[in-house]
């Protein structure tokens, strides 16, 4: 097992990519803390893992709240004695240019997508330093490398995650902490399910599919596998890197 006995927190673990990552990490031997703002969803994922003989617990958390992040990490260390892996996956997006995006919406998105990563790393890194090392995987996006229309705040937030990942990797490499990020393309997720549920859904889907060179949407488990690689010893020579899994979108 690639993660046997390791203690892993996955934020945004109640659905989509986080859900698949939680299941996969548990199947590879990790003790998984499924953290999500939707506590019922986190509980369902933890129960699903335990029904398959995996080890998991659920934690309700708003990653934009510093005190909640600190309390969660303190609790995990108290319960397990260490923290080996942190996956900062929680995030969301909405439509809008800089002209149409309100300050309140901008701040709310940045609080989750960027400050959530900042807070998670701020409190996980000292724990990992004390124990002699650890791994952090952040969720960026293919849009950290290319612009898309009508998603200004989201694009900015994911660019920030990729840049922050590189900065932290350099700052903490001497402490044997590896910090990388995964950059998904367009994924078949609850977020896109809502976008595609309208009357123009079929046409929108075709456009999204054609954006990838593979002409299909990615599956959450495909991103979870990329996260597993970055979290495991198989990526032992990787830090400060962005693993792009976008169906060939940004290769064009």
N, C-alpha and C positions, 0 to 999 in steps of 0.2 A: 504493500500500500504506500502511495506516494506521500501521504500526510499522516501516517500512523502516530496517534497520540498527541497530535498538535492541537492547540487551542486556537480557534479561528472565530473572529467576529465578522459577519457580513451584514452591512447596512443595506437597506432596501431589499432585504431578504424575503419579503412577503409575497413578491410577485415577479414575473418576467425573468430577466437575467439573474437577479439575486436569488430567486427561488431555485433555478436550475443550478446555480453555483453552490447553494447550500446543500442540495441533494448530492451533488458530485463530490464536494469536499468531504461530506460525511461518508460516502461510499468508499472514499480513499483513506478513511481512518481518522479523520479529524473529529474533534468535539466542536460542534458548530453552535455559535450563539446567533440566532436569527433575529436581527434587529430591524424594526420597521415602525413607522408612525402608525400604521394600521395594526394594532395589537392582535386582533382576531386573525388576520392573515398570517402574522408571524407565528401564532400558536398553531395554525393549521399546517404550516410548513414543518415546524418542529415535530408535530405529531406524525406527519407523513414520514419523516426521517426515522423516528423511533419505531414506527410500525415495520420498517425494513431493517430493524436491528441496529440502526445507527444511533449516535449520541448527539442530542441537540437540546437546546432550551430556547425560549422566546424572550425577547426584551422589547417593550414598547418605548420608542424614543423618537424625539424630533431632533434631527442632527444639527439643526440651526441653533439649538440651545446649548451653550457651552456647559452649563451645570449638568445637563442630562447626559452629555457625552462623558464627562468626567465621572459621574456616578456609575454609568454602565461599565466603564473600564475598571474602576475601583472594585466593583462587584465581581467582575470576571476574575480579576487577580485574587480577590479574597476567596472565591470559590475554587479556583483551579491552580493558583500559585504562579501563573505566568500568562503571557499572551504572545503567541507565536506568529499569528497572521491577522492582519486587519485588511478587509476589503471595503474600501470607501465607495460604495455603489449607489447610494441613495441620490436621487436627482429627478428633475422634471423639466419640462419645456413648455413654451406657448408661442403662438404666432405674434409677430409684431416687428416693425422697423424701429429704429431709435426715435422716430417721430411719433409713432403710435403707441409706444410702450410708456406706461406711466412710471413715475419714480417708485411708487409702492410696489408695482409688479416687478420692476427691475431689482429692487432690494430683496424682495421675497425669494426670487430665483437665485440670486447671488448668495443669499444666506444659506440655502440648502446646497446648491451645486458647488460652491467654492468654500464658504466658511465651514460647511459640514466636513469637507476634507481637511481643512486647516485644524479644526477642533479635534477630529479623530487622531490626526498625526501628533498634534501638540501633547496629547495625553498618552498615546500609545508608545511614542518614541522613548520617553524616559523609562518606561517599564522594560522595553526591549533592550535598551542600553544596559540596564542593571542586570539583566539575565544573560547578556552576552550576545544578543543578536535577535533578528526577527525579519519579517517580510511584510511590506505594505503594497497593496495593489489598488490603484485608483481607476475609476471609470471616467475616461475622457470621451472622445468621439472622433469620428472621421472629420467632423466639421471643425476640429482644432487645426486641420491642415488646409481645408478648402471652405470658402464661403458658400452659404445658401441663402436664398431669398426669404425675407419675412420671418427670420428667427434671430434677430440681432443679439438679444440678451443671451439666448442659449448658446450661440456660437462663441460669444465673448467668454461665457462661463467655462466652456470646455477647453478653450484656448488657455485660460488661466490654470485649469487643472493640469494640463500637459506641462506648462511652464513651471508650475509649483512642484510637480513631480521631479523634474530635472534638478531644481534648486535644492530640494530636500535630499535627494540622492547623494549629491556632492557633500552637503553638510554633514551627513551621518554615515558615510561609507566606512569611516574608520571604526565606527561602533558595530560593524558587521550587520548593519541593517540595510537590506536591499529594498529600494522603492521604485516601482515601475507603474506604468498605466497601460490599459487596453483601450483601443480606439475602435469601437464598433461602427459599422455602417448602419443601414436601415434594418431594424430587427423587428420580427413579428412579435410585438409586445402589447400589453394592455394599453399603453400610450398610443400606439399607432392603430390599435383596434378602434379606439374612440374616433380618431381622425377619419378612418375609413368607413365608419358606420353611417355616414350621411348619404344623400341621394347620388352624389358624385363619387362615391367610394370606389367603384370599379375603375373609373378613369384615373383617379388619384393613385390607386394601387399600381396600375400599369406604369404610370410615370415614375413611381418610386422604384419599381422593379427594374426599369430600364436605366435608372441611374447607376446601378451596379453592373459591372461588366458581365457578371454571371447571370444577369437578368432575373434575379429572384431576391426576395427578402431573406435576411439571415434568420436563423433560429436561435432562441435564447441559449440553448445548450451549446451551440457553437462558440459563443462568447464565454460561457462558463468554462469550456475546455481551455480557452486562451488564458483565463484567470488561473486555472489549475496549474498550467505550465509556469506562469510567473510566480505562483505561490510555492511551488515545489522546488526541490533541489535540482531538477532538470534545467532550470534557468539560473544556475549558480553563478554564471559569469555575466549576468544581466543586472544592471542598475541604472536608473535614469533614462530608461528606454521607453518608447511607445510601441506596443505591439498592435499593429493595424489589422483588423479583421473586418473588411468592408466589401467583400465580394468583388474586389477590383475597382471600386469606385474611384479612389484617388490615384490609381495607376494611370488613368487616362490623361 
